[in-house]
Amino acid sequence: MDLGLGIDTGGTYTDAVLMDLKTGAVIEISKALTTHSNLMIGIAESMDGLSASHLKNIKFTSVSTTLATNTTLEGKGYPCGLIMIGYTISDDLPTSDILEIRGGHDADGNELDDPVKDFDVLEEFIRDTQNSVSSYAISSFFSVRNPEHELLVRKKIAEMTSLPVVCGHELSRALGVYERTLTAILNAQLIPVTDRFVKSILAAMEIRGIQSNLMIMKCDGSLVSIEEALQKPVESIFSGPAASLVGAAHLTGEKTCVTIDVGGTSTDISMIVDGIPSISDSGATVGGWKTMVRAIQMNTSALGGDSHVWISQGLHLGPRRVTPISLEAVVHPGLTEKIKTMEIPSERVLDQIIQGTSFFIKMAQHPDSSQANMSVYEKKVYDAVSNADETPSTVYDISALLGDHPMLFSKVLDSLVLKNFVRQIGFTPTDALHVLGKYVKWDREAAAASAKIIAGYMSVSPEEACRRIQLAVSEKMATDLVSFFAPNLKHEDVISLVLKSPFTKVKVTTPVILIGAPVSAYSDDFQNLVDAKVILPEHYEVGNAVGALLGDVIYRTNALIRPKSVGSLVYTVFDETGRYEYESHEEAVENSREKIHERIYAHMAKYGLDRDAIFVNIKREEIQAGYTTEHPLEIKLFGIGVGTPRKIPDSQSGISKRALGDSESRRFDS
C-alpha cells in the first residue's frame, strides 16, 4: 500500500495523518503539542504517534502550517534590509533598515535613471547591515514592467554576502509599489522561519527512514516544493486554513461547502466551490499588512481554544493567545495548589496582565534571541519571573521580588510577553470545556480552581461562567459566518440579526463543515443559531493535515501586450522574465501564448509531471478604444496550469478540473 503523510503544524497542535494514496482513505491519525522553542520535538512526537510499520510505505509527504501567519501577526519576523529603487514610501513599513537609490522604470519599461550611480551607497549599506539583518528585500519602481534593476541590485548583494535576497517582481505581477514592497519585506523576514520549519520536518523524516518527496501547501490551496517554499515563504500565510478547507471537502465528499476551522489562536472561515477554493479578489491581509499574496477568501477572528479569557469591567475573550491553565498544570503540578491558595487581585486593578488567573514563566530562548535590547527595568522584571523549571509566577510573586505594585510594571511585563521573552498562562475556552466535561485532555482540577476565580468576578457559579464562555465561542462562529457571506453588513447589524432577534434565523444554503480539535463542543449551540446543514466529519480534529495531502500543483503566469506607442505597429510584451518587442500584433500574441505554455511546462517538470498530465488554460482580456481600431489597445493573457503530484484518483483531488474548463481536454485556450 502506498501511503501519504500529511502534517499540520499549528499554534497549539501538530497533527499527522496517514492516507492511502490509491483510495484517499485516512488510515491513521496522531496529535502532539506544537513545541515552539524546538519545532522538531512536536513534529517527531506527531510522527511517533503513527504505526512505525507504516512509515516505510510513505511515498508522498505534504505539510501545512500557521507559522508564517502567526509570525507576521505577532511581528516576530527576522530583521531584513530593504533597498527601494527609484521611489520613496512615506507609509509605515515593517523594517527600519532602508536604503533609497536612483533607478526604476516608467509604465512602458523604459529606464528612468541608472542605479549604478548609487552603487557606492549600496555597498556601504550592505557592509553596515549584513551582520544585523537575516535577508534583503529589493523593490524597484515599475519592476513589473522591467525587472532589470532589481536583478542588477540582487547581483551586487550576492557579490558581497550570502544572505537571501527577495525581489518584488518575483512575488507579484500586479501594479502597486507599496503593496509589492511590503510583500517583499514580509517574505524576506519569513525565510529563516520557514527554513527552520523545513529542516525540522526533513530531520524527523530522515531519522524515521521516510524517503519521499516533501511539499508544502500555499495559501491558495495549492502545493509547492520545499525549494520554492523557501524562496517564497510569504505564500504559506493562511496555509493551515487552506489545508483545512481542502481537507473538509475531502472528508465529507462535499464539492461546495463552507468551512469553520476553530484553532488555538483563531477561527477561520473559508469556502470551496465546485472543488476549487474561493480566492480573494485582493491580496491577503495579515497583521494589518495588506500584501499581494494570492490567498483563499477568508474571514479570520482572533478567537480560538487558547484565547485569553479575562475580566475587566466585564468578560472578554481574546484577542491574545495564552497557554491554557489545564495544560500548564500537567507540566507544573504545583500550579493547581497555588491557584487555590494565592492572593487574588481586586477587580478595580484588572487588565490583560493583572488577572486572578494569569501566570508567567520565562520562555526557552532560541540561540538567536537576545536580551540586549531590554531596558534596565525590563531586565529587572524579567529576572523576577519564574524560570522554566519552576512553578509559574503570579503578578504578586513578581511584585514581592521587585518591591513594586503590579500596576507599576504591568505594561513592562506585557512588553516582555509580546517580545516572546515571557510566556503568559491564563484561563481559556479550552479550560472552560474541561470544567464542563466537553473536552478533557489535561488537568481538569486546575481548570476548575481557575474557573472559581473567574466566576467570583462575574458573581455566578463556575459552571455558569464556563457555559457563558462556551456559548460566546459558538455565537462568534455564527456571527462570523454571516459576516463572511454578507461582508457589507455592519457588525452590530449582524449581532442583532443572529443573536438578538427571536423571530429570525439566518439560512445558509451550502453545507457548513466544522474542523478543529474542540469544535464538537460548540456544534449544538452553533446549530441552534443558524439554519444550515452542519457537518462534523470523521477525523474533524485533523482536517488540516488531511487537506495538506490533497492540494494540486498550480502555476499561474501572465503577459501584458501593448503597442509601443499610439498607432505603432511595434508591440511590447511584459512578463515575469522581462520586456520584449515584436513587429506585429499577431506575433506578440502568439509568442506570448507559447511562452506561457513553456513556463507552465517547465515549472511542472520540476515535479516530475509530463505534459499530458497537465491541465492548461489561458484566458484573454482586452481593452478597446472608444472608436474602431484594428487591434485592442491592451491585451492581458492569464495562464494557469494544474497538475497532481500524487496518485490519488481525480475524484479525490483537491482541485476540480471541471472548474477550470473542459474536463476532456488536456490543453485548452479561451
C-alpha positions in Angstrom: 0.0 0.0 0.0 1.4 3.4 -1.0 0.8 5.9 1.8 0.8 9.7 2.1 1.9 11.5 5.2 0.1 14.8 5.9 1.4 17.1 8.7 -0.1 20.3 10.0 1.9 22.5 12.5 -0.5 24.9 14.2 -0.2 27.2 17.1 -1.3 24.6 19.6 -1.1 21.1 17.9 1.0 19.4 15.3 -1.2 16.8 13.6 -0.2 13.9 11.4 -2.3 11.6 9.2 -1.6 8.6 7.0 -3.7 8.3 3.9 -4.0 5.5 1.3 -2.9 7.3 -1.9 -5.0 4.9 -4.0 -8.3 5.3 -2.3 -7.9 8.6 -0.4 -8.9 6.8 2.8 -7.5 8.0 6.1 -5.6 5.1 7.7 -4.3 6.6 11.0 -4.1 9.9 12.8 -1.9 11.4 15.5 -1.8 14.7 17.5 1.0 16.2 19.5 1.6 19.6 21.1 3.5 22.1 19.0 6.8 22.9 20.6 7.6 26.5 19.5 11.1 26.5 21.1 12.1 23.4 19.1 9.6 22.5 16.4 11.2 19.2 15.7 10.0 17.8 19.1 6.3 18.3 18.3 6.7 17.1 14.7 8.6 14.0 15.8 6.0 13.2 18.5 3.2 13.5 16.0 5.0 11.1 13.6 5.7 8.7 16.5 2.0 8.5 17.3 1.7 6.6 14.0 2.5 3.0 13.5 6.2 2.6 12.8 5.4 -0.3 10.3 3.6 2.1 8.1 6.4 4.7 7.8 8.4 2.6 5.2 5.4 2.7 2.8 5.1 6.6 2.7 5.6 7.7 -0.9 4.4 11.3 -0.5 4.6 13.9 2.3 3.0 17.3 2.4 2.6 19.8 5.2 0.7 22.9 6.1 1.4 25.4 8.9 0.3 28.6 10.6 3.8 29.6 11.5 4.1 32.3 8.8 0.7 33.7 9.7 1.4 33.7 13.5 4.9 35.1 13.0 3.5 38.0 10.9 0.6 38.6 13.2 2.9 38.8 16.2 5.5 40.9 14.4 8.2 38.4 15.1 9.8 38.1 11.6 13.6 38.2 11.3 15.2 41.6 10.5 15.6 42.4 6.8 17.2 45.2 4.9 15.2 47.0 2.2 16.5 48.6 -1.0 14.0 50.8 -2.8 14.9 51.8 -6.4 13.6 54.9 -7.9 10.9 55.9 -5.4 10.1 56.9 -1.8 7.4 55.5 0.5 6.1 57.6 3.4 3.8 54.9 4.8 4.8 52.5 7.5 6.9 49.5 6.7 7.9 46.6 9.0 11.6 47.3 8.8 13.9 50.2 9.8 17.0 49.2 7.7 16.0 51.0 4.4 18.1 52.4 1.6 16.7 54.5 -1.3 18.7 54.7 -4.6 18.2 56.1 -8.1 16.7 54.0 -10.9 13.4 52.5 -11.7 11.3 52.4 -14.9 8.2 54.0 -16.4 4.9 52.2 -17.3 6.4 51.2 -20.6 9.5 49.6 -19.0 11.9 52.5 -20.0 14.7 53.3 -17.6 14.2 56.4 -15.6 17.7 56.6 -14.1 20.8 54.4 -13.7 21.0 52.7 -10.2 24.8 52.0 -10.8 25.3 55.7 -10.0 24.4 54.9 -6.3 26.3 51.6 -6.0 28.8 53.1 -3.7 26.0 54.0 -1.3 24.5 50.5 -1.8 27.8 48.8 -1.0 28.1 50.9 2.2 24.6 49.9 3.2 25.3 46.2 2.7 28.6 46.4 4.7 26.7 48.2 7.6 23.8 45.8 7.7 24.9 42.4 6.7 25.7 41.4 10.3 22.4 42.7 11.7 19.9 41.5 9.1 18.9 38.0 8.0 17.9 38.8 4.4 17.4 41.6 1.9 14.3 42.8 0.0 14.5 44.7 -3.3 11.7 46.7 -4.8 12.0 48.8 -7.9 9.6 51.3 -9.4 7.6 49.5 -12.2 9.6 46.4 -11.9 6.6 44.5 -13.2 7.3 46.2 -16.5 11.0 45.8 -16.4 12.8 43.9 -13.5 16.4 44.6 -14.7 17.2 47.0 -11.9 16.0 44.6 -9.2 18.1 41.8 -10.8 21.1 44.2 -11.0 21.0 45.1 -7.3 20.5 41.4 -6.4 23.7 40.6 -8.3 25.6 43.2 -6.3 24.3 42.0 -3.0 25.2 38.4 -3.9 28.8 39.6 -4.6 29.1 40.9 -1.1 27.1 38.5 1.1 25.5 35.1 1.0 22.3 36.3 2.7 18.9 35.5 1.0 17.6 38.2 -1.4 14.0 38.7 -2.4 12.9 40.7 -5.5 9.4 42.3 -5.6 8.7 41.3 -9.2 9.1 37.6 -8.4 6.2 37.7 -5.9 3.6 39.6 -7.8 2.9 41.0 -11.3 0.3 43.4 -10.1 0.7 47.2 -10.0 1.1 48.8 -6.6 4.6 49.6 -5.5 3.8 49.9 -1.8 2.0 46.5 -1.6 4.7 44.9 -3.6 7.4 46.3 -1.4 5.5 45.2 1.7 5.1 41.7 0.3 8.8 41.5 -0.4 9.7 42.6 3.1 7.4 40.1 4.8 8.7 37.4 2.5 12.3 38.2 3.4 11.5 38.2 7.1 9.9 34.8 6.9 12.8 33.0 5.1 14.6 31.9 8.4 11.3 30.9 10.0 10.4 28.6 7.1 13.9 27.3 6.8 13.8 26.2 10.4 10.4 24.6 9.9 11.5 22.7 6.8 14.7 21.5 8.4 12.7 20.2 11.3 10.4 18.2 9.0 13.3 16.8 7.0 15.3 15.8 10.1 12.3 14.0 11.6 11.7 12.2 8.3 15.3 11.1 7.9 15.5 9.7 11.5 12.4 7.6 10.8 13.6 6.4 7.4 10.8 8.2 5.5 12.0 8.6 1.9 9.5 10.6 -0.1 9.0 13.9 -1.7 8.1 16.8 0.6 5.7 19.6 -0.4 4.1 22.5 1.4 0.6 23.9 1.0 0.3 27.5 -0.1 -2.4 29.9 1.0 -4.5 29.4 -2.2 -4.8 25.6 -1.6 -2.1 24.5 -4.0 1.2 22.7 -3.3 4.8 23.8 -3.9 8.2 22.1 -3.5 10.3 22.9 -0.4 12.7 24.7 -2.7 10.1 27.1 -3.9 8.6 27.4 -0.4 11.9 28.6 1.0 12.1 31.2 -1.8 8.5 32.5 -1.3 7.6 31.7 2.3 5.1 34.5 2.4 2.9 32.4 0.2 2.4 30.0 3.1 0.4 32.6 5.0 -3.0 31.1 5.6 -1.6 27.7 4.6 -3.3 26.0 7.6 -6.8 27.3 6.8 -6.3 26.5 3.1 -5.5 22.9 4.1 -8.5 22.8 6.4 -10.8 23.8 3.5 -9.5 21.2 1.1 -9.5 18.6 3.9 -13.1 19.4 4.9 -14.3 18.9 1.3 -12.4 15.5 1.1 -13.7 14.2 4.5 -17.3 15.0 3.6 -17.3 14.5 -0.1 -18.8 18.0 -0.5 -17.5 19.8 -3.6 -19.2 23.1 -2.5 -19.2 23.9 1.2 -18.1 26.5 3.8 -15.6 25.5 6.5 -15.2 26.8 10.0 -11.8 25.9 11.4 -11.5 26.5 15.2 -7.9 26.5 16.1 -5.8 27.5 19.1 -5.3 31.1 18.0 -8.1 31.9 15.6 -11.3 30.8 14.0 -11.1 30.8 10.2 -14.0 30.7 7.7 -13.5 29.9 4.0 -15.3 28.4 1.1 -14.8 25.9 -1.7 -17.0 25.9 -4.8 -17.1 23.0 -7.2 -13.9 21.6 -5.8 -11.8 24.8 -6.1 -11.1 27.2 -3.2 -12.7 30.7 -3.4 -9.8 33.1 -3.9 -9.8 36.7 -2.6 -10.0 39.4 -5.3 -7.4 41.4 -3.3 -4.2 40.2 -1.6 -4.1 38.6 1.8 -4.2 41.0 4.7 -2.4 39.7 7.8 -1.5 41.6 11.0 -2.8 44.8 9.4 -0.4 44.5 6.5 -2.1 44.4 3.0 0.0 42.1 0.8 -0.1 41.0 -2.8 -0.2 37.3 -1.9 -2.9 35.4 -3.7 -4.9 33.6 -0.9 -8.2 32.0 -0.2 -11.1 34.3 0.6 -11.2 34.1 4.4 -12.8 35.6 7.5 -10.5 35.3 10.5 -11.2 36.3 14.0 -8.8 36.2 16.9 -10.8 33.7 19.0 -9.7 30.1 19.5 -9.2 27.4 22.1 -6.2 29.2 23.6 -7.7 32.7 23.6 -7.2 34.6 26.9 -10.4 34.8 29.0 -10.0 37.9 31.2 -12.1 40.2 33.3 -12.0 44.0 33.2 -15.4 45.7 33.6 -17.0 42.5 32.2 -15.9 39.3 30.5 -13.5 39.4 27.5 -12.3 36.6 25.2 -9.0 37.2 23.3 -7.6 38.5 21.2 -4.3 37.4 22.8 -3.4 33.7 22.9 -2.1 32.2 26.2 -1.2 28.8 27.4 -4.3 27.0 28.9 -4.0 26.6 32.7 -5.1 22.9 32.4 -2.2 22.3 30.1 0.4 24.1 32.2 -0.7 22.3 35.3 0.4 19.0 33.7 3.9 20.4 33.2 3.9 22.1 36.7 1.7 20.0 39.1 2.3 22.6 41.9 0.3 25.1 39.9 -3.1 23.6 40.9 -2.4 24.1 44.6 -1.0 27.6 44.0 -4.3 28.6 42.3 -6.3 27.5 45.4 -4.2 29.5 47.9 -2.8 32.5 46.1 -3.7 36.2 46.5 -6.4 37.4 44.1 -6.3 41.0 42.8 -9.3 43.2 43.2 -11.4 43.9 40.1 -10.6 47.6 40.0 -6.9 46.9 39.0 -7.6 44.2 36.4 -6.2 44.4 32.9 -4.9 41.7 30.4 -1.8 41.2 32.6 -3.1 41.6 36.1 -5.7 38.8 36.4 -6.6 36.4 39.1 -5.9 33.6 36.7 -2.7 34.8 35.0 0.7 33.3 35.5 4.1 34.0 33.9 7.2 32.0 33.1 10.4 32.7 31.2 10.4 31.4 27.6 13.0 28.9 26.4 15.1 31.2 24.2 16.3 30.4 20.7 20.0 30.7 20.2 19.4 33.8 18.0 17.3 35.5 20.7 19.0 38.3 22.7 18.2 40.3 25.8 20.5 43.1 24.6 17.5 45.4 23.7 15.9 45.2 27.1 15.8 48.3 29.2 17.2 48.2 32.7 13.7 47.9 34.2 12.6 45.3 31.7 15.6 43.2 32.7 14.7 43.6 36.4 11.1 42.4 35.7 12.3 39.6 33.5 14.7 38.4 36.3 11.8 38.3 38.7 9.8 35.9 36.6 10.0 32.2 37.3 12.4 30.0 35.3 11.1 27.2 33.1 11.7 24.5 35.7 9.8 26.5 38.4 6.1 26.9 39.2 4.9 30.0 37.1 4.8 33.4 38.8 1.8 35.5 39.7 2.0 39.3 39.5 2.2 39.3 43.3 5.2 36.9 43.2 6.9 39.3 40.8 5.8 42.3 42.9 7.4 40.8 46.1 10.8 40.5 44.4 10.7 43.9 42.7 9.2 45.8 45.6 6.8 47.5 43.2 3.0 47.3 42.9 1.8 45.2 39.9 0.2 48.3 38.3 3.7 49.9 38.0 5.2 47.0 36.0 2.2 45.5 34.2 3.0 47.3 30.9 6.6 46.2 31.1 5.6 42.6 31.7 3.1 42.9 28.8 6.0 44.1 26.6 8.1 41.1 27.6 5.2 38.8 26.7 4.8 40.4 23.3 8.6 40.2 22.7 8.4 36.5 23.4 10.7 36.6 26.4 8.0 35.7 28.8 5.1 33.3 28.3 1.7 34.1 29.7 -0.6 31.3 31.2 -4.3 32.0 31.6 -7.8 30.8 31.6 -9.1 29.9 28.1 -12.2 28.4 26.3 -10.3 25.1 26.4 -10.2 25.4 30.3 -13.9 26.1 30.3 -14.6 23.0 28.3 -12.5 21.0 30.8 -14.7 22.2 33.6 -17.9 21.4 31.7 -16.5 17.9 30.7 -16.9 18.7 27.0 -13.2 18.4 26.1 -10.8 16.9 28.7 -7.2 16.5 27.7 -5.2 17.8 30.6 -5.7 18.8 34.3 -9.4 19.4 35.0 -8.8 20.2 38.7 -6.6 23.2 37.8 -9.2 24.4 35.3 -12.0 24.1 37.9 -10.0 26.1 40.5 -9.4 28.8 38.0 -13.0 28.9 36.9 -14.0 29.5 40.5 -11.9 32.7 40.4 -13.4 33.9 37.1 -16.9 33.1 38.4 -16.2 35.1 41.5 -15.6 38.2 39.5 -18.8 37.5 37.5 -20.9 36.7 40.6 -22.1 33.4 39.1 -21.3 29.7 39.6 -18.1 28.3 38.0 -20.3 26.1 35.7 -22.4 29.1 34.6 -19.2 31.2 33.9 -17.9 28.3 31.7 -21.2 27.9 30.0 -21.2 31.6 29.1 -17.7 31.2 27.6 -18.7 28.1 25.6 -21.8 29.9 24.2 -19.7 33.1 23.4 -17.5 31.0 21.2 -20.4 29.4 19.4 -22.0 32.9 18.9 -18.8 34.2 17.4 -18.7 31.3 15.0 -22.3 32.1 13.9 -21.8 35.9 13.5 -18.5 35.4 11.7 -20.3 33.0 9.3 -23.0 35.6 8.4 -20.3 38.3 8.0 -18.4 36.0 5.6 -21.5 35.8 3.3 -22.6 39.4 3.9 -19.3 41.4 4.4 -21.1 44.8 3.8 -23.3 44.4 6.8 -22.2 46.3 9.9 -21.1 44.2 12.8 -23.8 45.5 15.1 -26.4 44.6 12.5 -25.1 41.1 12.2 -25.2 40.8 16.0 -28.9 42.0 16.1 -29.9 39.6 13.3 -28.2 36.5 14.6 -28.2 36.9 18.4 -30.9 39.4 19.4 -33.9 38.7 17.2 -36.1 35.8 18.5 -38.1 35.8 15.2 -35.3 35.4 12.7 -32.8 32.7 11.8 -30.3 33.1 9.0 -30.4 30.3 6.5 -27.2 29.1 4.9 -27.8 27.1 1.8 -24.4 25.4 1.5 -23.2 22.8 3.9 -21.1 24.1 6.9 -18.2 21.8 7.8 -16.7 22.2 11.3 -13.0 21.4 11.7 -10.7 21.6 14.8 -9.9 19.7 17.9 -12.5 21.2 20.3 -15.2 22.0 17.7 -17.6 19.2 18.7 -18.2 21.1 22.0 -19.7 24.1 20.0 -21.6 22.3 17.3 -25.0 22.1 19.1 -25.1 25.8 20.1 -23.9 26.8 16.7 -26.7 24.7 15.0 -29.3 26.5 17.2 -28.1 29.9 15.9 -28.1 29.3 12.1 -30.3 27.3 9.8 -27.8 25.2 7.9 -26.7 21.6 7.2 -23.9 21.4 9.8 -21.4 18.5 9.4 -18.9 17.3 11.9 -17.0 14.8 9.8 -14.9 11.8 10.9 -11.3 13.0 11.7 -12.5 16.6 12.1 -9.8 17.1 14.6 -7.0 16.6 12.0 -8.8 18.1 8.9 -5.8 20.4 8.2 -3.3 17.5 8.0 -5.7 15.7 5.7 -6.0 18.7 3.4 -2.2 19.1 3.3 -2.1 16.0 1.2 -4.8 16.9 -1.2 -3.7 20.1 -2.9 -2.6 20.2 -6.6 0.4 22.0 -8.1 -0.9 25.2 -9.6 1.2 27.6 -11.6 -0.1 31.0 -12.7 1.7 33.3 -15.1 0.6 36.2 -17.4 1.6 38.6 -20.1 0.7 42.1 -21.0 0.7 43.2 -24.7 0.6 46.9 -25.7 1.5 48.9 -28.7 4.9 50.7 -28.2 3.1 54.0 -28.8 -0.3 55.2 -30.2 -0.6 53.9 -33.7 2.6 52.0 -33.6 2.9 48.7 -35.4 5.5 47.5 -32.9 4.1 45.7 -29.8 5.7 45.4 -26.4 5.2 42.3 -24.2 5.7 42.5 -20.4 6.0 39.2 -18.5 7.9 37.9 -15.5 11.0 37.2 -17.5 11.4 40.7 -18.9 10.2 43.0 -21.7 10.1 42.0 -25.4 9.2 43.7 -28.7 7.6 42.2 -31.8 6.9 43.6 -35.2 3.2 42.7 -35.3 0.2 42.2 -33.0 -0.2 38.6 -34.1 3.4 37.8 -33.5 3.3 39.3 -30.0 0.1 37.3 -29.0 1.3 34.0 -30.5 4.8 34.3 -28.9 3.2 35.2 -25.5 1.0 32.2 -25.6 3.9 29.9 -26.4 6.0 31.4 -23.6 3.1 30.9 -21.1 2.9 27.3 -22.1 6.7 26.9 -21.8 6.8 28.5 -18.4 4.0 26.2 -17.1 5.5 23.1 -18.5 9.0 24.0 -17.2 7.5 24.6 -13.7 5.6 21.3 -13.7 8.6 19.4 -14.9 10.2 20.1 -11.6 7.5 18.0 -10.0 8.0 15.1 -12.5 4.8 15.9 -14.3 4.6 15.1 -18.0 2.8 17.5 -20.4 -0.1 15.1 -21.0 -0.8 15.1 -17.2 -1.1 18.9 -17.0 -4.2 20.9 -17.5 -3.5 24.4 -19.0 -6.0 27.2 -19.5 -5.2 30.7 -21.0 -7.7 33.4 -20.6 -7.6 36.6 -22.6 -8.8 40.1 -21.6 -8.9 43.1 -23.9 -9.2 46.9 -23.6 -10.7 48.6 -26.7 -10.5 52.2 -27.6 -13.7 54.2 -27.8 -13.5 54.1 -31.5 -12.9 51.3 -34.0 -9.3 50.1 -34.2 -7.9 47.1 -35.9 -6.4 45.8 -32.7 -7.1 46.3 -29.0 -5.1 48.9 -27.1 -4.1 46.3 -24.5 -4.3 42.6 -24.2 -3.8 40.5 -21.0 -3.2 36.8 -21.1 -3.6 34.9 -17.9 -2.2 31.3 -17.9 -2.9 28.7 -15.3 -1.6 25.1 -15.2 -2.8 22.4 -12.8 -1.1 19.0 -12.1 -1.5 16.4 -9.4 1.8 15.3 -7.7 0.5 12.1 -6.2 -1.5 9.0 -7.2 -4.8 9.8 -5.6 -7.7 9.4 -8.1 -9.0 12.6 -9.8 -12.2 12.2 -7.8 -10.2 12.7 -4.6 -8.1 15.6 -6.0 -8.2 18.9 -4.2 -8.9 20.8 -7.4 -11.8 20.1 -9.8 -10.5 20.3 -13.4 -14.1 20.9 -14.4 -14.0 24.2 -12.6 -11.1 25.3 -14.8 -12.6 24.3 -18.1 -13.4 21.3 -20.4 -12.6 18.2 -18.3 -12.0 16.2 -21.5 -9.2 18.5 -22.7 -5.6 18.2 -21.6 -4.8 21.6 -23.1 -7.2 24.3 -24.0 -7.3 28.0 -24.5 -10.1 30.5 -24.2 
